[in-house]
Amino acid sequence: MNAPDHSTDVVVIGGGPAGLAAAVMLARSLRSVLVVDAGEPRNATAAGAHNLLGREGVPPLDLLTAGRAEAEGYGARILPGRAVSARHVDGGIEVGLADGATVRARRMLLATGLVDELPDLPGLRPLWGRSVLHCPFCHGWEVRGRRIGVLGTIPQNLHQVLLFRRLSENVTLFLHTMPEPDDEAWEQLAALGVRVVRGTVRELRAEGDALRSVVLEDGHVFDQDALVVAPRFVARGELYEQLGGELTRQPTGVFVPAGPGGRTDVPGVWVAGNSADLTATVAVSAAAGTSTGAAIHGDLMMEDVAAAVQARRAPFSAAAEARQTQRLLGDRRHGLDSVVPSR
């Protein structure tokens, strides 16, 4: 077997808030850590990260730059690259990178995040993270009091309507392809003064990165400042599946199942952030990375202690075995054979 290009206690796949927070926690505990980062942060298009105590509104890329510097300051290594394969090897996990390099680690942390599968509408994707939104807690303040549309595709859009109605009196539900609301939902929409538009949406029109209008298939145009959508959240779980893990699949998304502390069912593999929690914000992902990093360190510590105990016992075991061998040889020299008592 060829020697790996990199060996480490923990390989972290993904350099977002969860991965970097875990790297800091592990490196501060004097663990060797290698973070493999493909450089594709989910929130790169957003102007700021919100609900992050002490860093409210920080540009996401600035936050990651600071996080990398903190992790490297404690000795963690950041390796730009894409992890494309993973397999179990003696003593740990081997990760293959797109450039052909390999990483050998005792433990792996998946902090690969997720992919937002967006509705297929002309003009929608370029506005994603700016004036096409999904989370009222992440972006609601920025569109408060504006003309907010909600694109109906799934029943959960009704919950989005209620949340964004708190932020603006001018909310429009475009039924588009969603199921017909039930009587209770119709009553709620009427009570809140939410306008409901029937018909399929054809496209979005914009000026630069700002939404200007929603256009129906029949040609009707509705001026809007923001459009709320419901993406399908799909965790980047290819490596987990290669190692024998099974992803949890639901109508709203796909994620890596995990127990307390981020431990998965696959030996040596842990998960943190949006890979395991599809609704986690930046702050929640970072907190998960911190707690998972601590759990991984504890797991490695117990393995190290067991190895130390075994090493301490080894000389005594070897001496006892030698004495037993000498005794048997002495018995044979005197013509004695081992006797097995009858039962």
N, C-alpha and C positions, 0 to 999 in steps of 0.2 A: 504494500500500500504506500503510495506516495505521501511524503510529508506535507502537511497543510501549509499554506502561505501565512496563515495567522492562527495562533492558539490563544485561548482566553478562557477565563472562568465563565463569563456570560457573553453571549452574542445577542445584541438587541437589534431586531429588524424593524427599522423605522425611527426617524429622528424628529418626530413631532413632540408635542408636550408630554405625552405618556412615556415615550421612549427616553427622552432626555431627562425627565424627572427620575426615572428608574436608574439611569446611568449615574446621575449625581448621588443618589442614595447608595448604590453599590460601590461606587468609587470612594466615597467617604468612609466606607467600611473596609477599604483596602482590597477590594476585589478588582481583578483585571476585567475591564469591560471594553468591548468593541461594538460601536454603533454603526450599522450599515444603513445608509440613508440614500434613497433614490432621488431625493429632492423634489417631491411632489406633494407639498402640503395641501390638504383639502381646502383650507380657508385662504389660500393665496390671493384670491380675487377680492376678498373682503377688505374694507378700509380699516377696520379695527376689530380687535377681540374684546368682548364685553363681559361684564359680570366677573371680572378677574381682579380680585382685591389688590389694590396697590398699583395695578398696571391697567386700569380701566381705559379702554380705547386704544391700547398699544397696537401699532401695525403688526399683523401676524408674523411677517418675515423678520421684523426687528426683535420680536419676542424669541423666535427660534435662534437668531444670531446670539442673543444674550444667553440662551440656554446652552448652546454649544460651547460657548466660552466658559460657562460655569462647570460643565461636565469635564471639559479638557483641563480646567484648572485643578481638578482633583485627580487627574491621571487617566481619565477615560479617553479612548481613541475614537475619532469620527472618521469613517471610511466612506467616501462617496461611491455609490455603486448600487446595483440592483441584485437582490438575492433571487435566484431563479430555481434553486433546487435545495432539498434537505433530505438527509437520511440519517438513521441511527448508525453509529459506529461504536466500537469498544470504548467505553468510558465517556460517551457523550453523543453529540450531534455534529454532523459535518454539513456546512452550508456552501453551496456552489454559487458563485457570482457570475453575472453576465459576461464579464471580461475573462472568465476562465479560472480566476483565483478561487481558493477554498479557505474556509474558516472552520476550525475545530473548536468546539466549546463544550463545557460540562453541562451548561444549561442554555436554553434559548427563550428569549422573550419576544413574542409577537406583538409589535406596536405599529402594525402596518395600516391602521385606520380603515376607511371604507371609501367606496365609490358611490356618488350620488347619481342614480339613474333617473334622469329628468324626463318629463313629458316631451314627446317628439313634436315640437311646434316651431315653425320658422320664426327666427328672431329671438327665441327664448334663451338659448345657451349663452350667447354673448353678454346677456344682462344678469346672469347667475351670480349671486353674491353681492350685487349692487342694487338693482331695483326689481329683480326677481328673487324672492325670498322664501323661506320656509318656517323660520323660527321667530316667534314674537319676542322671545327673551334675548336672542342674539341681535336682532335688527329692528325690533318694534319701535324703540324710542326714536330711531332715525326717520321713521315714516309716520310718526304720530301726527294726527290731524290732516293727513293727506288723503287723496283718493286712492283707496286700496281695493284691488280686486282679488278674489280667491278663485282659482281655477279648479273646477270640480272634476275629479277623476276617481276618487274613492270615498266611502262614507266618512272617513276621518277628516275630510275637508270641513265638515260641519263644525267640528271642534276648533279648527283653525279660525273659522268665521267668528266664533264666540270670543276667542282670545284677541283677535285683531279689532273686533268691534269695541273693545275696551280702549283701544288706542286712537280710534277715529270714529266720528259719526257718519262718515261717508265710506261705507263698505258695500261692495257689490259681489254677489256670488254668481259666477258664470257656471251654470249647470254642466255644460260641455258633455262629458261622457259619464258623469257620476250617476249612481242609482237615484231614482226619485226619492226625495226626502219623505219621511213618514209624517203623520199628522202632528205629532209632538214637535218635530223639527220645524215644520211650517209655522206653527204657532210661535215658536221661539224667534224665528226670523222676522215674523211680523211684529212681535213685541219690541224687538230691537231696531226696527226700521231698516233692515237690511234689504237692499234691492236685489231681486233675483232675475237673472237673464237666462232665458231658454235659448237653445241653439248651440251648435258646435263652433268653437273658436278656430279660425283659420290661421291667424298669424299675430305677431306682436310688432308694433312699429316703435321706433326709438329715435332719439337724437343723441348721438354719441353713446354713452353707457347709461342714459336715462330713458326709461320707458315713457312713451307718450300716449299710446292707445292700444286697445285690444280690438281686433277685427274679427267679426263672425263670418261664417261661410256665406251667409246671405248678403254680406257687404256692409252691415251696420257697424258703425265705429263708436267705441266708448272710450272717452279720454280717461286715462288712469295714470297715477304716479308710481304705483308699485303693484306687483302681482305676486300673490302667495301661491305656491305650488306644494305638492306632497311628493317628494322624490321617493324612490325605493332605495333603501340603504343596503348596500352589499359589501360586507367585509372582504378585505383582501385575504382570503384564506387558503390560497393554493398550497403554500408550504405546509400548513397544518394538515391538509388532505394527503399530501405526499408522505407525511409521517404516520399516516394511518388514522388521523382524526376525522370525525364526521361533523360537518357544519350543521347548525340549526337553521332551518329554512321556514320562513313565515311569509304571509302575503305582503307585509310591509318591509321585509328585509331578510338578510342572511347574516349570521354572526357566529363567532367561535364561542361555544359554551364553556363556562369556567365555574369553578367553585370558589370558596373563600380565598382571598389573597391572589386570585388570578391563576390558580393551578388548573390545568386542563387534564383531561383523561389520558393524554399522551405522555408517557414518561419523559421527564426533563423539559417539558414545554409549558410555558406560562404565557398569559395574554393580558394586555391592559389597554385602556382607551376605547376608541370607537370600534375596534375589532371585536370587542366583547360587549360593549354597551353602545348601541346604535344612537342613543339620544344624548350621550355625554357631551357636555360643553368643554371648552378649553380647560377651565378650572377643574372640572370633574375628571377629565382625562389625566391631567397632571397629578391630581391626588391619587388616582388609581395607579399611576406609574410609581409614585413614591411608596405606597403600601405594598405593591407587588415586588418592587426592588427589595424591600425589607424582608418579604417572605422568601424570596429566592436566596438572599444571604443566609437566612436562618436554615434553609434546606441544605445549602452547601456546608454550613457550619456543622450540622449534625453528621454529614458525610465525612467531613474532615476529622471530627472527634472519633468517629467509629474507626477510621483508618489509623489514627494515633493509638487507640486502645489495642487494635490488632497488631500494630508494630511493636508495642510494648510487650505483648504476650508472646510474640514470635520467638525470642531467645529462650524463654522458659519452656515453650512447647518443643523447641528443637532439642533442648537438653534432656527433657523427659523422654523424648523419642530415642535419643542416643542411649540413655540408661536402659531402656527397654530392650533395645537391640543387643547391647552388651550382655544383658542377663540371658537372653535367648541363646546367644552364641556360647555362653559359658555352660548352659544346660546341655547343649549338644556335645560340647567337648567332654563332658562327664557322662555321656551316654544316656541322658535323660531326654524324654520327649514330652511335649506338652500333652496333658491329659484333659480331655473334656469330660466333666462329670456326667454320668448317666442321669436321665430324668426319671 
